[in-house]
Amino acid sequence: MIVFELLIVLAAITLGARMGSIGIGFAGGLGVLVLTLGLGLTPGAIPVEVILIIMSVITAIAAMQLAGGMDYLVSLAERLLRRHPKYITFLAPVVTYSMTLFAGTGHTAFSTLPVIAEVAKEQGIRPSRPLSIAVVASQIAITASPISAAVVFFSGILEPLGVDYLTLLAICIPATFLACLVGALVANRLGAPLAEDPVYRERLAKGLVRLRGGSAVEIKAGARRSVLYFLLAIGAVVLYATAISDKVGLIANPVLPRDAAIMIFMLTAAGAITLGCKLDASHISNMATFRSGMSACVCVLGVAWLGDTFVSNHIDDIKLVAGGLLETYSWLLAVTLFFASMLLYSQGATTKALMPAALAIGVDPLTAVASFAAVSALFVLPTYPTLLAAVEMDDTGSTRIGKAVFNHPFFVPGVVTIAVSVMLGFVFGGLLL
């Protein structure tokens, strides 16, 4: 029966992957329906806190976007990229990584991808090189962001095992950042030079490639103020988490747990931005970041609920089969997370669905932390929004998807980046744990 139930889970995930976007959440709900009402399994835990964290963070980001804060950040990124254009392949992932680290969502990359493509074309650099690693960096930075739902949830289940929030960040931030630089080295050598690319030459001859040059972006009056408010909220989150940490112990009996504090700080930031920048609050829900964040909530709800329903009903069997295998070959956890995230399209959903089960069957905290970056394999299938956006924004045709599923420019840099991050996770984790 367990095999049949697993097939239902995989079928639901496959169906969701075919629907794409928010459809993965719909298919997850369908899977829960079949497993519970159809086969009599006990429903798993609904990932309420993960969803609420995503909602509160995205609300603050959407308010900042409405105030012009995102345009201001993009202008800073463009200034950096145009100041050192020859190093675009290395600076692009630094920019997208930093923005995701700061905002807790990889969708911030949408705003910088056009700039990256234009600067690369101006320098005669194959745009697929900086675009590919920039997209990968925006995804893997989720596992290092202090306010991402994946990090907050993962740190919560690690704390009883002696790994607190600050230690997790101290391992994940340097491991993922350095891995992105290695990925950039690899991406910088992939593909023929732009001038020799036959697709580019054909498009150039047809007049399909255009250089738009730098275009001034109007910065709204409250843009800088909105970024400041958001930065203060992130600082408050980190400071509060530090104060209530067992290792620091400044607040022995905190009134608010960390997760609730993140929600409160983010909602307060949204309120401060709305009032301080004189925004119409009714327009916040129309922002692109708000819509994508709410879509992510539905995805997490369906997929994480489906995974927990299956795992919680068969945890003893999973321990028996997988416990010894993972104890002997710890790297298999990273491989499992890699393939799961490839289908689940969400770092938060993958973490919520699989990490509790991994720790429950005896995977040691070091292995779990080191493997965490592997939940970021959203680039494998060429259907993720930021990946598709990079393809569309490159009119040279160098960032293209081949006839086979996996032959696209994001695959090799992405796999290398995750592999290096996992290895560095073991190195830094071995020093701190």
Secondary structure, DSSP 8 states (H G I E B T S, - for coil): -HHHHHHHHHHHHHHHHHH-TTHHHHHHHHHHHIIIIIT--------HHHHHHHHHHHHHHHHHHHTTHHHHHHHHHHHHHHHSGGGHHHHHHHHHHHHHHHHS-GGGGGGTHHHHHHHHHHTT--THHHHHHHHHHHHHGGGG-TT-HHHHHHHHHHGGGT--HHHHHHHHHHHHHHHHHHHHHHHTTSS--GGG-HHHHHHHHTT-------------TTHHHHHHHHHHHHHHHHHHHHHH-TTT-SSSS-SS-HHHHHHHHHHHHHHHHHHHTT--GGGGGGSHHHHHHHHHHHHHHHHHHHHHHHHHHSHHHHHHHHHHHHHH-TTHHHHHHHHHHHHH--HHHHHHHHHHHHHHTT--HHHHHHHGGGGG-TTSSTTSHHHHHHHHH-TTS-S---SSSS-STTHHHHHHHHHHHHHHHHHHHHHH-
